[in-house]
Amino acid sequence: MNFLLSDEQQQLQDALARLLRAECPSRRVHEIMDSQAGYDADLWGKLLEFGVGGACIDAAYGGSGMEMIDLALMAEALGFAGAPAPFLGHALAGLAIGLSADEEAKAEWLPKLASGEAMATVAFAEAEADWQPEQWTLTAAPGLSGTKHGVPNGLEAQLAVVGLAGGRLALVELDQPGISRRRPVGVDLTRPLDVLTFENARARLLQGPPALADRVRDAALVLLAADAFGGATRALEMAVRYSQERVQFGVTIAHFQALRHQLADMALEAEPCRGLYWYAAYAFDHVPEEASHAAAQAKAYVCETFLQVSRAGLEAHGGIGFTVDADPHIWVKRAMFDFAWMGMARVHRARAAELSGW
């Protein structure tokens, strides 16, 4: 059995990494964060040209028809770069529509999402922590009323896939009366989270299959884990590079044994996460009976590891690491997003235990 990426998958990730190195250096990320623009429109345009917007959208609707592992490899590259782009919500909305049985919705929206003509997002959380489909309470009859928190790029999106009571999903066009949007001050300014309030807004139920919301949740967990692995890898790389450049007492700090141990621990924590998210992405398409368990495990472990590794990387930079203009801040804050969005580690460990029949 081959546990490695195919040549095509490696080329895909390498090509996206090259694009991000050219178009998304850390100084550009700082500029977007400082401007509070929400995302880098130029970068998003280039990512759409690359095919990020339609990676998992069927070719019949203008996408590439790729699998979850391919989308996750893109998410890893975006996490490594700390890319300020509306990828997460847009990709999940496209997946939700594509996995549905609603042919009319597919024909109307998927070509627009694949090309970038429209930006989409997902609106799941209620009371700021109720992320899971079984916790949703909003209903769409006679109109959609209520509030959703933690909506990625909710100010910029034209379409939202909204979670409803009973684990249902609905499409809501956001440029209509009865919807107000606001952006609280957030932590990760590369991926702002907004609050959407609905007052008798028009909503269209997405048709089946019955487990559609669970599938979208699994996809979200896989993409968060992939982003977290990319971010953890970047945090480690930055810390190693800094240790080879920073001189203290006449030598680079890489000579100091305590720091060497810290860097080795970071590497040992981060690297095993690769296979965990790879398998979760593979299982999403090919091992349906294990997909939910693998996604829950990947989200819980990889995102928690990212939080630990990014903090250790910040500490390895010493005093400069704690300044807001230093690069480690980008990934520490991104780690906080990945850890909390769609539920913290304890939520998904409990779910994995339940799925295992404990």
Secondary structure by P-SEA (a helix, b strand, c coil): ccccccaaaaaaaaaaaaaaaacccaaaaaaaaaacccccaaaaaaaaaacccccccccccccccccaaaaaaaaaaaaaaccccccaaaaaaaaaaaacccaaaaaccaaaaaaccbbbbbbcccccccccccccccccccccccccccccccccccccccccccbbbbbbccccccbbbbbcccccccbbbbbbbbcccbbbbbbcccaaaaaaaaaaaaaaaaaaaaaaaaaaaaaaaaaaccccccccccccaaaaaaaaaaaaacccaaaaaaaaaaaccccccaaaaaaaaaaacaaaaaaaaaaaaaaaacccccccccaaaaaaaaaaaaacccccaaaaaaaaaaaacc
